Amino acid sequence: MLTALYSVGSVAGADLWMKVVLLTSLAYFLICFSFRRSRSGRGVLTVLMGWLLTELLCDMVWLAWFWPGGAYRNGGLGSAVALLLWPVLLCLASGIVLWICRTGR
């Protein structure tokens, strides 16, 4: 999300990228908080930490992919694959978070 925010002013289509990131984040929180154990104090912390770790990992990959050396590099249509990393990592994080909340670990 930080990379998408950084890109909004200088990259065409970054506003759409930002909207997709926000919508998938909203879906992540709605799915995770739909389970009772995720709404406890520890569950909320687990859900937030899962989202934050996913965010940081994805931003590091996106920065290395789209902004090598500090300048934006347009990789064309092939770079759109890198944008799919966000929903994939969120799905993985939600599975892990829900497993942690279910088992109480």
C-alpha positions as a printed Julia matrix, in Angstrom:
105×3 Matrix{Float64}:
   0.0     0.0     0.0
   2.87    2.37    0.71
   4.23    1.73   -2.77
   0.8     2.37   -4.27
   0.53    5.63   -2.32
   3.99    6.63   -3.51
   2.99    5.87   -7.09
  -0.31    7.75   -7.18
   1.22   11.08   -8.16
   3.6     9.85  -10.81
   2.35    6.6   -12.35
  -0.65    6.28  -14.66
  -3.16    3.79  -13.28
  -1.84    3.95   -9.72
  -5.18    5.26   -8.47
  -6.84    2.03   -9.65
  -4.01    0.06   -8.03
  -4.67    1.91   -4.76
  -8.41    1.19   -4.93
  -7.78   -2.53   -5.46
  -5.35   -2.62   -2.53
  -7.92   -0.93   -0.29
 -10.77   -3.2    -1.41
  -8.76   -6.37   -0.89
  -7.68   -5.1     2.54
 -11.32   -4.48    3.42
 -12.23   -8.0     2.25
  -9.39   -9.43    4.39
 -10.65   -7.67    7.51
 -14.28   -8.58    6.87
 -13.42  -12.25    6.38
 -11.12  -12.43    9.39
 -13.49  -10.58   11.72
 -16.47  -12.69   10.64
 -15.14  -15.42   12.95
 -15.84  -14.98   16.65
 -12.36  -15.89   17.88
 -10.82  -13.21   15.68
 -12.82  -10.52   17.48
 -11.18  -11.08   20.87
  -8.37   -8.77   21.97
  -5.68  -11.23   20.97
  -7.52  -12.11   17.75
  -7.7    -8.47   16.68
  -3.98   -8.12   17.3
  -3.3   -11.28   15.3
  -5.42  -10.05   12.37
  -3.7    -6.66   12.38
  -0.24   -8.21   12.59
  -1.06  -10.57    9.72
  -2.13   -7.63    7.57
   0.87   -5.52    8.54
   3.39   -8.28    7.82
   1.73   -8.95    4.47
   1.83   -5.25    3.7
   5.52   -4.91    4.51
   6.55   -8.01    2.57
   4.52   -7.03   -0.47
   5.8    -3.44   -0.4
   9.39   -4.62   -0.3
   8.82   -6.82   -3.36
   6.94   -4.06   -5.2
   9.64   -1.49   -4.46
  12.33   -3.83   -5.76
  10.24   -4.65   -8.85
   8.84   -1.25   -9.85
  11.34    1.2    -8.33
  14.82   -0.32   -8.71
  17.44    2.3    -7.95
  14.78    4.85   -6.93
  13.36    5.47  -10.41
  10.12    4.0   -11.7
  10.55    1.2   -14.26
   7.57    0.3   -16.42
   7.75   -3.42  -17.05
   4.69   -3.46  -19.29
   1.96   -6.03  -19.05
   4.31   -8.56  -17.49
   4.59   -6.36  -14.41
   0.89   -6.79  -13.75
   1.75  -10.24  -12.41
   3.64   -8.58   -9.55
   0.43   -6.79   -8.56
  -1.25  -10.16   -7.99
   1.15  -10.77   -5.12
  -1.04   -8.69   -2.79
  -4.26  -10.77   -2.96
  -2.29  -14.03   -2.89
  -0.39  -12.99    0.23
  -3.59  -11.75    1.87
  -5.28  -15.11    1.25
  -2.29  -16.89    2.76
  -2.21  -14.5     5.73
  -5.93  -14.92    6.4
  -5.55  -18.68    6.43
  -2.67  -18.47    8.89
  -4.43  -15.88   11.07
  -7.64  -17.89   11.22
  -5.68  -21.03   12.07
  -3.88  -19.19   14.88
  -7.15  -17.78   16.23
  -8.83  -21.2    16.05
  -6.08  -23.09   17.83
  -5.33  -20.3    20.32
  -1.59  -20.33   19.72
